Amino acid sequence: MKRFLPLLIFFNLVSLALLAGQQTSSVDSLKRLIAPALKNTSKLSDTLAIHRIDMLADEYFDSYPDSTVRYGLLEIKLSKQINYLQGIADGYTQVATVNTFQGDYETSAKNFNIALNIYKQLKNNYGISASYIGLGRVQDYLGHYDNAIRLFDMALALRIKMGDETDIADCYNIMGITYDNKGEFSKALDCYFKSLIIDIKHKDNLLAADCYNNIGTIMQQLELYQKALNYFNQALGIWQQSGNKQGISTACQNIGEVLIAQKDYASAISYLNKASNLFHELDDKEGISLVDYDLGLYNYYTRHTAIAIHYLNLSLQTASQYKIKYNKAQTYTGLALVYNLQKDYPYAYTYAVKAQQTANNLGSLNTRANAALQVSIALAGLNRFEDAYTQHQLYSVLKDSLNNNESLHKIISYNLEIDFLKKQKEITDRQQKRDNVYKQKIAQQRNLNLVYVGIIVVMAILVFVYYNEKRRQQKINNLLAEKNKEIIVHRENSDTQATKLNELNLLKDRLIAVLAHDLRAPISTLRGLFKLLTDNSITREEFVEMTPRVFNTLEHTSDFLDTLLFWINSQVDRTETTVKSFYIDDLVNRELIHLNDQLKHKNISADIKIAGDAIALADPNCVRIVIHNFFTNAIKFSYRGGTIEILSHVQDKDWIIFTLKDHGVGMSDEYQETLFKSQVVSGTGTENETGTGMGLFFCRDLIQNQQGKIWAKSSLGVGTEMSFLLQMGGNC
């Protein structure tokens, strides 16, 4: 994947020229204006000609970076002739930016430091911040992320002090790229959304495209591929409309990567070829290395192994030559993968070790985990099983950490999207208010025109004035009609965003409620056990005797949490649930084992009457959550010494009915009416147990998603029957 940066830096440089009072012209116009200075560079030039040369260097960057270097050096030369420090600093900044783009980081840092010292001498805060950003990008490419962030923080502080929101947005976007490279996706998304809000507020589509692309790279790394494609396509559309080659190549390369991940190779290759052609045309070394890596994977997955190795070696050669550490680690891992799958384990081991060494320097969890896996596979192929086992353990630890981080980042990404949608809606509402005010002014102007017409009629020039006023009124009406259309579009977009926002908030509330409800009991059990041990209320032998039961409870909690996380990921990714045939009594027995302590605590017995042919066709993870909720509610509202009946039978050969019946406190008719419709006020159990009131509402969604039905029967003082109906399954 490739983040987008060059446009941001050159936007800063254009802004410097604007601060000096110059306006951007076309390349041809600029060439005509500076023609005298170009014909005789030995002649002393004035500052106006130097500023025009600086703007010409800006204009050439997107398509001809070498021309930017040429005019940047000319700017330095002419500025030195008249000792014009601002022009010298601007020229070095132009050249340094292209140095970074072409991978010459040592020269880039040297040129940025020269510019920085001059800007400090001039007390030019904008130039100082631009130099900090340039130096930070050099550190980022070298994998020194903490140094890069330190430099960006200094640049951001200066830009906040200057108060220009567009400049602040640029800095946030650049900081997000480094946090992304470092693997801190939540911080990266926070920066990107802050930048995007400002860009939308100022209607700056080009800078918004940068943010859409960079947000897409985060979604890609979190494996939210459809969201990633949506953001990349938004960026691509803007860049294609503006003819920005650098942006088009970046978006095409990123879309190609996502399509490879989705195994849509036929679509991926057209995007990758287009990106490759543009990267070579622009001489973008980072882009060339990335797209060669992607072409290597594409050819391997399409069974062209020799071509795959060729492209991977090209990617490695470029990344090594221009010291792009992330690309090196990625390509080493790709080569190790190909050779491992070809069972050429000596070569695979060589590249896997290099990948691991490079990844360890970068500090990226994902890169380190992939490298450790390839080292483990290669060692096993070389019959070094003990070393292979050690590497596989390392891979498991890194992968577990990565999975935990990804789940957290997914939830945080949705919260950030919610905040973004709120702010975007606020901007839309403010725009709508401005449109309404404008509409009122138009109406007032129309009325005033009518008054003028009346006065002119009295003054005897009715015909001529009436004709002209009629034409003016028609123009105003057309403008009003256009504004009305815009208002309608804004309102429809706002309603859609509000609906999406409510859905996301409801999902978040449900997840928090369920987790709080089902994790409280096992955590309390574990805390109580350790308190007894700490207070010396039990002996060490008693503690050891109780440990297996507590461990069993924790195992169940962990297993149940995994089930919940599976459901959470299915909701976040909008993926379909896994439907298969399973025995109802397997789930019941599994829950009875893990709820044994709660049953014993209240001396409750279980009477199981489940038909042997009770096989359901559904997602067992979802059904397990529902049965678990039925059990915990039955235990909660049963009296000590009571009985819980578990029944299941086949109805009409096509349906399975499951019922769990208790003889506890029961429910009133009024309470039953609200049971599955929304969150309810949860009553206390027979021994003052508490709940969230969210469980059965949650269970309703799970059963309905399986094309089933759920219902309850209850009477106060008699007890409650909780039931659901699912489709009959085949043989397991």
C-alpha positions as a printed Julia matrix, in Angstrom:
732×3 Matrix{Float64}:
   0.0     0.0     0.0
   1.14    3.58   -0.61
   0.32    6.7     1.35
   0.07    9.99   -0.5
   2.46   12.82    0.42
   4.1    14.87   -2.4
   1.07   17.05   -3.1
   1.04   18.19    0.52
   4.64   19.34    0.53
   4.27   21.25   -2.71
   1.06   22.81   -1.54
   3.15   24.24    1.31
   5.67   25.62   -1.16
   2.96   27.21   -3.28
   1.6    28.8    -0.1
   5.03   30.31    0.58
   4.9    31.97   -2.82
   1.39   33.23   -2.1
   2.57   34.74    1.21
   5.08   36.73   -0.81
   2.18   38.26   -2.79
   2.49   36.26   -6.02
  -0.3    34.42   -7.85
   0.03   31.07   -9.62
   0.03   31.23  -13.44
   0.18   28.57  -16.11
   3.56   27.14  -17.1
   3.58   28.96  -20.46
   2.73   32.3   -18.87
   5.45   31.86  -16.25
   8.01   30.97  -18.91
   7.2    34.12  -20.85
   7.47   36.24  -17.7
  10.89   34.87  -16.71
  12.29   34.58  -20.25
  14.74   37.49  -19.77
  16.18   35.94  -16.61
  16.54   32.54  -18.33
  18.35   33.99  -21.36
  21.05   35.69  -19.29
  21.46   34.06  -15.87
  24.7    35.98  -15.26
  22.72   39.21  -15.09
  21.4    40.28  -11.69
  17.73   39.31  -11.3
  15.03   40.88   -9.15
  12.97   39.13   -6.44
   9.86   39.03   -8.65
  11.63   36.94  -11.3
  12.97   34.61   -8.59
   9.47   34.08   -7.16
   8.18   33.23  -10.62
  10.96   30.66  -11.06
   9.94   29.16   -7.71
   6.33   28.83   -8.88
   7.49   27.28  -12.18
   9.4    24.65  -10.17
   6.12   23.89   -8.32
   4.19   23.51  -11.56
   6.61   20.91  -12.94
   6.74   18.6    -9.9
   3.69   16.39  -10.57
   4.8    15.48  -14.1
   8.54   16.33  -14.43
  10.37   16.28  -11.06
  13.77   16.71  -12.78
  12.59   20.08  -14.11
  11.74   21.06  -10.54
  15.37   20.39   -9.56
  16.63   22.39  -12.53
  14.56   25.48  -11.68
  15.24   25.08   -7.96
  19.01   25.21   -8.57
  18.52   28.21  -10.87
  16.54   29.93   -8.11
  19.41   29.34   -5.66
  21.98   30.69   -8.13
  20.06   33.88   -8.95
  19.18   34.49   -5.28
  22.82   34.23   -4.24
  23.74   36.89   -6.82
  21.58   39.45   -5.0
  21.91   37.88   -1.53
  18.17   37.18   -1.41
  17.9    34.72    1.53
  14.22   33.87    1.05
  14.86   32.74   -2.54
  17.89   30.66   -1.48
  15.86   28.86    1.2
  12.92   28.26   -1.16
  15.25   26.86   -3.83
  16.9    24.41   -1.41
  13.44   23.32   -0.24
  12.38   22.64   -3.86
  15.47   20.51   -4.53
  15.27   18.68   -1.18
  11.68   17.65   -1.8
  12.58   16.01   -5.1
  15.61   14.36   -3.41
  13.21   12.73   -0.93
  10.84   11.7    -3.71
  13.7    10.02   -5.61
  15.1     8.27   -2.49
  18.29   10.35   -2.01
  17.65   10.89    1.71
  21.15   11.99    2.69
  21.17   14.84    0.16
  17.56   15.67    1.02
  18.34   16.08    4.75
  21.38   18.23    3.94
  19.33   20.59    1.7
  16.42   20.81    4.16
  18.83   21.72    6.99
  20.33   24.53    4.87
  16.81   25.88    4.21
  15.89   25.49    7.91
  18.85   27.57    9.11
  18.01   30.36    6.65
  14.32   30.38    7.6
  15.32   30.59   11.3
  17.58   33.53   10.46
  14.62   35.21    8.7
  12.22   34.2    11.55
   9.95   32.74    8.88
   7.75   30.36   10.91
   6.05   28.94    7.83
   9.38   28.07    6.21
  10.65   26.6     9.49
   7.59   24.35    9.78
   7.93   23.24    6.12
  11.58   22.31    6.77
  10.63   20.34    9.89
   8.07   18.44    7.82
  10.63   17.71    5.09
  13.18   16.44    7.62
  10.47   14.4     9.33
   9.62   12.66    6.07
  13.27   11.73    5.6
  13.27   10.16    9.09
  10.03    8.35    8.26
  11.46    6.78    5.09
  14.51    5.65    7.08
  12.24    3.97    9.66
  13.07    6.45   12.47
   9.43    7.06   13.32
   9.85    8.62   16.77
  12.28   11.2    15.37
   9.85   11.94   12.54
   6.91   12.46   14.93
   9.04   14.78   17.1
   9.77   16.95   14.05
   6.12   16.94   12.96
   5.02   18.0    16.46
   7.33   21.03   16.24
   5.9    21.89   12.8
   2.31   21.5    14.07
   2.96   23.78   17.06
   4.18   26.52   14.71
   1.21   26.11   12.36
  -1.31   26.22   15.2
   0.39   29.41   16.37
   0.02   30.9    12.87
  -3.66   29.87   12.82
  -4.08   28.8     9.18
  -6.44   25.77    9.25
  -5.35   24.47    5.83
  -1.7    24.36    6.94
  -2.74   22.58   10.15
  -4.67   20.01    8.1
  -1.55   19.34    5.96
   0.5    18.67    9.07
  -2.09   16.29   10.56
  -2.17   14.29    7.32
   1.6    13.93    7.23
   1.72   12.92   10.92
  -0.93   10.29   10.2
   1.32    8.67    7.58
   4.12    8.17   10.11
   1.77    6.83   12.8
   0.46    4.43   10.12
   3.99    3.25    9.27
   4.67    2.78   12.99
   1.57    0.61   13.33
  -0.35    3.01   15.58
  -3.47    2.94   13.43
  -5.8     4.67   15.91
  -3.51    7.73   16.15
  -3.11    7.72   12.37
  -6.88    7.67   11.79
  -7.35   10.46   14.35
  -4.89   12.63   12.4
  -6.43   11.78    9.02
 -10.01   12.55   10.13
  -8.91   15.86   11.73
  -7.3    16.82    8.43
 -10.3    15.64    6.37
 -12.8    17.7     8.4
 -10.76   20.85    7.72
 -10.43   19.99    4.01
 -14.19   19.45    3.67
 -14.88   22.66    5.58
 -12.72   24.61    3.11
 -13.98   22.56    0.1
 -10.4    21.59   -0.8
 -11.02   18.43   -2.85
  -7.37   17.7    -3.65
  -6.28   17.65   -0.01
  -9.43   15.68    0.87
  -8.37   13.09   -1.73
  -5.04   12.67    0.08
  -6.94   11.95    3.32
  -9.36    9.51    1.65
  -6.41    7.56    0.24
  -4.55    7.48    3.56
  -7.67    6.42    5.51
  -8.1     3.65    2.95
  -4.61    2.3     3.73
  -5.6     1.96    7.41
  -8.82    0.14    6.51
  -6.79   -2.16    4.22
  -4.4    -3.07    7.04
  -7.39   -3.78    9.33
  -8.71   -6.09    6.55
 -11.85   -3.94    6.12
 -11.43   -4.3     2.37
 -14.77   -2.92    1.18
 -14.29    0.24    3.24
 -10.74    0.53    1.91
 -11.99    0.31   -1.7
 -14.64    2.97   -1.01
 -12.02    5.43    0.29
  -9.51    4.65   -2.5
 -12.17    5.11   -5.18
 -13.2     8.48   -3.67
  -9.56    9.6    -3.89
  -9.12    8.19   -7.41
 -12.19   10.03   -8.69
 -10.89   13.4    -7.47
  -7.37   12.79   -8.81
  -8.65   11.66  -12.21
 -10.81   14.77  -12.47
  -7.81   17.01  -11.7
  -5.36   14.96  -13.86
  -2.97   14.38  -10.94
  -0.67   11.56  -12.13
   0.99   11.03   -8.75
  -2.4    10.61   -7.07
  -3.82    8.37   -9.81
  -0.81    6.03   -9.62
  -1.04    5.82   -5.83
  -4.78    5.03   -5.82
  -4.44    2.43   -8.61
  -1.63    0.64   -6.75
  -3.65    0.56   -3.52
  -6.81   -0.69   -5.26
  -4.76   -3.41   -6.98
  -3.43   -4.59   -3.6
  -6.94   -4.85   -2.13
  -8.2    -6.78   -5.16
  -5.29   -9.24   -4.77
  -6.26   -9.71   -1.11
  -9.82  -10.43   -2.31
  -8.4   -12.85   -4.93
  -9.89  -10.82   -7.8
  -6.72  -11.16   -9.87
  -8.35  -10.33  -13.23
  -9.38   -6.87  -11.98
  -6.19   -6.31   -9.97
  -3.74   -6.57  -12.88
  -5.22   -3.65  -14.85
  -4.85   -1.32  -11.86
  -1.31   -2.54  -11.12
  -0.16   -2.09  -14.72
  -1.55    1.45  -14.82
   0.17    2.28  -11.51
   3.47    0.79  -12.71
   3.46    2.84  -15.92
   2.79    6.08  -14.04
   5.37    5.39  -11.29
   8.07    4.78  -13.91
   7.03    7.91  -15.79
   7.29    9.96  -12.58
  10.45    8.12  -11.41
   8.76    7.46   -8.03
  11.18    4.97   -6.42
   8.95    4.04   -3.5
   6.0     3.48   -5.82
   8.09    1.42   -8.25
   9.3    -0.82   -5.42
   5.75   -1.32   -4.07
   4.11   -2.07   -7.41
   6.9    -4.52   -8.37
   6.22   -6.34   -5.08
   2.5    -6.46   -5.89
   3.18   -7.71   -9.42
   5.38  -10.42   -7.9
   2.52  -11.62   -5.67
   0.05  -11.41   -8.56
   2.24  -13.59  -10.8
   2.81  -16.1    -8.02
  -0.9   -16.45   -7.27
  -1.57  -16.84  -11.0
   1.11  -19.61  -11.13
   3.86  -17.72  -12.94
   6.56  -18.44  -10.37
   9.61  -17.37  -12.39
   8.03  -14.02  -13.28
   6.98  -13.57   -9.64
  10.57  -14.0    -8.41
  11.77  -11.59  -11.11
   9.42   -8.81   -9.94
  10.21   -9.44   -6.27
  13.92   -9.11   -6.99
  13.26   -5.84   -8.85
  11.32   -4.55   -5.85
  14.14   -5.55   -3.49
  16.76   -3.93   -5.71
  14.92   -0.58   -5.73
  14.15   -0.68   -1.99
  17.77   -1.5    -1.14
  19.24    1.13   -3.45
  17.04    3.91   -2.06
  17.01    2.63    1.56
  13.25    2.13    1.82
  13.28   -0.18    4.86
   9.57   -1.05    4.94
   9.63   -2.16    1.31
  12.8    -4.22    1.93
  11.21   -6.11    4.82
   8.05   -6.71    2.8
   9.94   -7.96   -0.27
  12.24  -10.23    1.77
   9.11  -11.79    3.28
   7.55  -12.19   -0.18
  10.63  -13.98   -1.52
  10.73  -16.25    1.55
   7.04  -17.08    1.01
   7.57  -18.02   -2.64
  10.66  -20.17   -1.95
   8.97  -21.89    1.02
   5.99  -22.81   -1.13
   8.45  -24.08   -3.78
  10.16  -26.13   -1.0
  13.46  -24.41   -1.75
  14.13  -24.06    1.98
  17.78  -22.83    1.94
  16.83  -19.79   -0.18
  13.64  -19.32    1.82
  15.58  -19.33    5.1
  18.1   -16.76    3.82
  15.4   -14.28    2.81
  13.25  -14.98    5.87
  16.14  -14.15    8.23
  16.82  -10.91    6.32
  13.13  -10.05    6.54
  13.14  -10.68   10.28
  16.24   -8.54   10.86
  14.81   -5.63    8.84
  11.36   -5.95   10.47
  12.86   -5.89   13.97
  14.51   -2.54   13.16
  11.19   -1.15   11.92
   9.19   -2.26   14.97
   6.05   -3.13   12.95
   4.1    -6.01   14.56
   2.59   -7.2    11.28
   5.93   -7.27    9.44
   7.66   -9.03   12.35
   4.9   -11.66   12.6
   5.01  -12.45    8.84
   8.81  -12.72    8.92
   8.76  -15.05   11.97
   6.25  -17.34   10.23
   8.44  -17.68    7.12
  11.55  -18.36    9.27
   9.62  -21.11   11.12
   8.46  -22.76    7.88
  11.96  -22.66    6.36
  13.57  -24.14    9.51
  11.02  -26.96    9.54
  11.82  -27.67    5.89
  15.52  -27.85    6.85
  14.63  -30.37    9.63
  15.66  -27.88   12.35
  12.46  -28.6    14.22
  13.45  -27.21   17.6
  14.43  -23.85   16.11
  11.3   -23.92   13.96
   9.16  -24.43   17.07
  10.82  -21.46   18.78
  10.13  -19.22   15.78
   6.54  -20.44   15.56
   6.02  -19.57   19.23
   7.34  -16.06   18.48
   4.94  -15.84   15.52
   2.0   -16.9    17.74
   2.82  -14.24   20.34
   3.15  -11.52   17.7
   0.01  -12.63   15.88
  -2.04  -12.71   19.1
  -0.86   -9.21   19.93
  -1.62   -8.07   16.37
  -5.13   -9.6    16.46
  -5.88   -7.92   19.8
  -4.65   -4.59   18.43
  -6.68   -5.0    15.24
  -9.92   -5.67   17.18
  -9.29   -2.55   19.26
  -8.38   -0.49   16.17
 -11.56   -1.62   14.4
 -13.74   -0.41   17.27
 -11.78    2.86   17.52
 -12.0     3.35   13.75
 -15.79    3.13   13.95
 -15.86    5.64   16.82
 -13.68    8.01   14.77
 -15.97    7.57   11.77
 -18.96    8.38   14.0
 -17.26   11.59   15.18
 -16.35   12.43   11.58
 -19.93   11.94   10.4
 -21.18   14.15   13.24
 -18.78   16.95   12.32
 -19.53   16.54    8.61
 -23.24   16.83    9.4
 -22.57   20.0    11.4
 -20.71   21.49    8.42
 -23.6    20.52    6.12
 -26.12   22.09    8.51
 -24.13   25.33    8.64
 -23.96   25.39    4.84
 -27.71   24.82    4.69
 -28.28   27.76    7.05
 -26.11   29.96    4.85
 -28.11   28.83    1.82
 -31.35   29.7     3.6
 -30.03   33.17    4.41
 -29.01   33.55    0.79
 -32.48   32.46   -0.28
 -34.03   35.09    1.98
 -31.78   37.76    0.52
 -32.82   36.73   -2.97
 -36.47   36.97   -1.93
 -35.85   40.41   -0.41
 -34.08   41.53   -3.56
 -36.98   40.3    -5.67
 -39.46   42.28   -3.6
 -37.27   45.34   -3.85
 -37.15   44.95   -7.6
 -40.91   44.83   -7.71
 -41.03   48.1    -5.8
 -38.63   49.65   -8.28
 -40.76   48.42  -11.14
 -43.79   50.07   -9.59
 -41.95   53.37   -9.19
 -40.71   53.2   -12.79
 -44.27   52.48  -14.01
 -45.4    55.67  -12.29
 -42.56   57.53  -13.98
 -43.88   56.56  -17.44
 -41.05   54.3   -18.6
 -42.97   51.11  -17.78
 -42.37   49.06  -20.91
 -38.59   49.33  -21.11
 -37.95   48.83  -17.4
 -40.5    46.02  -17.11
 -38.75   44.07  -19.86
 -35.34   44.36  -18.17
 -36.65   43.65  -14.7
 -38.43   40.57  -16.02
 -35.15   39.21  -17.36
 -33.42   39.87  -14.03
 -36.21   38.18  -12.15
 -35.89   35.11  -14.4
 -32.17   34.84  -13.6
 -32.87   35.1    -9.89
 -35.56   32.41  -10.14
 -33.14   30.08  -11.93
 -30.51   30.69   -9.25
 -33.12   30.06   -6.57
 -34.14   26.79   -8.25
 -30.5    25.66   -8.31
 -30.1    26.53   -4.63
 -33.27   24.58   -3.8
 -31.86   21.54   -5.57
 -28.64   21.86   -3.58
 -30.6    22.12   -0.32
 -32.55   18.96   -1.19
 -29.3    17.08   -1.93
 -27.74   18.29    1.33
 -30.83   17.22    3.29
 -30.84   13.73    1.74
 -27.12   13.29    2.51
 -27.66   14.46    6.09
 -30.55   12.0     6.62
 -28.45    9.11    5.26
 -25.53   10.01    7.51
 -27.82   10.34   10.55
 -29.3     6.87    9.92
 -25.82    5.34    9.62
 -24.73    7.16   12.79
 -27.71    5.8    14.77
 -27.02    2.24   13.58
 -23.37    2.44   14.62
 -24.27    3.89   18.05
 -26.86    1.12   18.63
 -24.28   -1.56   17.75
 -21.74   -0.01   20.14
 -24.31    0.14   22.99
 -25.27   -3.5    22.51
 -21.69   -4.72   22.53
 -20.78   -2.77   25.68
 -23.9    -4.03   27.49
 -23.33   -7.69   26.59
 -19.64   -7.63   27.52
 -20.37   -5.94   30.86
 -23.13   -8.46   31.64
 -21.29  -11.69   30.78
 -17.8   -10.84   32.04
 -18.84   -9.62   35.51
 -19.48  -13.05   37.1
 -16.21  -14.85   36.17
 -14.12  -11.79   37.07
 -15.88  -11.57   40.43
 -15.21  -15.29   41.02
 -11.51  -14.88   40.3
 -11.27  -11.74   42.48
 -13.02  -13.53   45.36
 -10.67  -16.51   45.16
  -7.56  -14.32   45.29
  -9.06  -12.27   48.16
  -9.57  -15.49   50.15
  -5.97  -16.46   49.49
  -4.69  -12.97   50.37
  -6.7   -12.9    53.63
  -5.42  -16.4    54.47
  -9.06  -17.52   54.63
  -8.1   -20.69   52.76
  -4.98  -22.81   52.75
  -2.69  -23.22   49.79
  -3.97  -26.8    49.39
  -7.58  -25.56   49.26
  -6.53  -22.9    46.73
  -4.89  -25.58   44.54
  -8.02  -27.72   44.86
 -10.27  -24.81   43.79
  -8.01  -23.67   40.95
  -9.23  -26.21   38.31
 -12.82  -25.05   38.75
 -11.88  -21.39   38.5
  -9.65  -22.15   35.51
 -12.58  -23.99   33.91
 -14.75  -20.88   34.47
 -12.11  -18.64   32.91
 -11.72  -21.06   29.97
 -15.46  -20.81   29.39
 -15.35  -17.02   29.69
 -12.47  -16.86   27.19
 -14.3   -19.19   24.82
 -17.51  -17.2    25.18
 -15.6   -13.94   24.61
 -14.1   -15.43   21.41
 -17.65  -16.22   20.27
 -18.73  -12.64   20.98
 -15.68  -11.25   19.17
 -16.54  -13.47   16.19
 -20.01  -11.95   16.13
 -18.57   -8.41   16.59
 -16.21   -8.87   13.6
 -19.11  -10.21   11.51
 -21.07   -7.04   12.32
 -18.11   -4.71   11.69
 -17.1    -6.37    8.4
 -20.73   -7.09    7.4
 -19.75  -10.65    6.59
 -22.23  -13.52    6.48
 -22.47  -15.88    9.48
 -21.33  -19.5     9.21
 -24.41  -21.71    8.88
 -24.09  -25.45    9.47
 -25.9   -28.42   11.08
 -25.27  -29.16   14.78
 -26.85  -31.0    17.72
 -28.73  -28.78   20.15
 -27.77  -31.0    23.1
 -24.05  -30.4    22.39
 -24.5   -26.68   23.09
 -26.72  -27.35   26.12
 -24.24  -29.8    27.71
 -21.38  -27.4    27.05
 -23.19  -24.54   28.83
 -24.28  -26.8    31.76
 -20.65  -27.77   32.38
 -19.52  -24.16   32.56
 -22.54  -22.95   34.56
 -22.24  -25.81   37.04
 -20.93  -23.55   39.83
 -23.83  -21.1    39.46
 -26.34  -24.01   39.55
 -24.71  -25.5    42.65
 -24.6   -22.08   44.35
 -28.42  -21.94   44.31
 -28.89  -25.75   44.51
 -30.71  -25.77   41.16
 -31.09  -29.02   39.2
 -31.44  -29.38   35.43
 -33.99  -31.71   33.79
 -32.93  -32.34   30.18
 -35.46  -33.62   27.64
 -33.85  -33.08   24.24
 -34.81  -35.3    21.31
 -31.97  -37.27   19.77
 -32.79  -35.96   16.29
 -32.77  -32.29   17.4
 -30.33  -31.04   14.76
 -30.48  -27.32   13.9
 -29.29  -25.52   10.74
 -27.84  -22.15   11.86
 -24.69  -20.46   13.12
 -23.82  -22.4    16.32
 -21.87  -19.43   17.74
 -24.97  -17.2    17.61
 -27.26  -19.93   19.0
 -24.78  -20.6    21.81
 -24.99  -16.92   22.9
 -28.82  -17.18   23.03
 -28.81  -20.46   25.06
 -26.22  -18.98   27.43
 -28.49  -15.96   27.99
 -31.55  -18.22   28.6
 -29.6   -20.2    31.23
 -28.24  -17.15   33.09
 -31.71  -15.56   33.23
 -33.3   -18.82   34.46
 -30.69  -19.2    37.23
 -31.05  -15.54   38.17
 -34.86  -15.68   38.64
 -35.1   -19.25   40.09
 -35.47  -19.91   43.79
 -32.85  -21.86   45.71
 -33.48  -25.6    45.34
 -35.52  -25.17   42.16
 -35.47  -27.03   38.82
 -34.78  -25.87   35.27
 -36.35  -27.88   32.43
 -34.55  -28.02   29.06
 -36.78  -29.23   26.23
 -36.27  -29.64   22.49
 -38.31  -31.41   19.84
 -38.93  -31.53   16.09
 -42.02  -29.8    14.67
 -43.45  -30.62   11.22
 -40.13  -32.32   10.24
 -38.66  -28.95    9.21
 -38.28  -27.02   12.45
 -36.6   -27.44   15.84
 -38.18  -25.85   18.92
 -35.96  -25.28   21.97
 -37.51  -24.33   25.34
 -35.92  -23.55   28.7
 -38.42  -23.42   31.59
 -37.87  -22.25   35.15
 -40.21  -22.19   38.18
 -39.08  -18.84   39.52
 -40.58  -15.39   40.04
 -42.11  -15.04   36.54
 -43.13  -11.82   34.74
 -46.2    -9.62   34.45
 -48.09   -9.3    31.13
 -47.05   -5.63   30.82
 -43.36   -6.51   31.24
 -43.6    -9.31   28.64
 -44.94   -6.84   26.05
 -41.63   -4.91   26.11
 -39.34   -7.94   26.42
 -37.99   -8.21   22.85
 -38.78   -4.71   21.61
 -36.03   -2.61   23.22
 -33.74   -2.37   26.2
 -35.77   -2.92   29.4
 -35.2    -2.2    33.07
 -33.75   -5.47   34.35
 -35.22   -6.72   37.63
 -33.08   -8.15   40.42
 -32.81  -11.91   40.84
 -34.06  -14.01   43.73
 -30.77  -13.33   45.51
 -30.37   -9.71   44.34
 -28.52  -10.55   41.11
 -28.47   -7.68   38.59
 -28.45   -7.46   34.77
 -28.26   -4.96   31.88
 -31.76   -5.39   30.39
 -30.11   -5.77   26.95
 -29.68   -9.55   26.7
 -33.03  -10.7    25.25
 -33.17   -7.73   22.85
 -29.73   -8.88   21.65
 -30.92  -12.51   21.45
 -33.87  -11.49   19.27
 -31.5   -10.05   16.65
 -29.32  -13.18   16.7
 -32.27  -15.58   16.19
 -33.95  -13.42   13.53
 -30.63  -13.28   11.63
 -30.84  -17.1    11.49
 -34.38  -16.89    9.95
 -35.85  -18.13   13.26
 -38.37  -16.95   15.85
 -38.07  -16.25   19.6
 -40.81  -15.86   22.23
 -41.55  -16.09   25.96
 -44.41  -17.29   28.21
 -44.56  -16.32   31.85
 -46.81  -15.85   34.87
 -45.99  -14.05   38.1
 -45.08  -16.52   40.85
 -45.23  -19.52   38.48
 -42.15  -19.22   36.26
 -41.01  -18.46   32.73
 -40.61  -20.38   29.45
 -38.08  -18.96   26.94
 -38.24  -20.54   23.47
 -36.84  -20.21   19.97
 -37.5   -21.94   16.66
 -34.82  -22.77   14.04
 -34.72  -24.63   10.74
 -34.13  -28.41   10.93
 -30.62  -29.5     9.87
 -29.27  -32.62    8.2
 -26.93  -35.27    9.57
 -23.86  -33.84   11.34
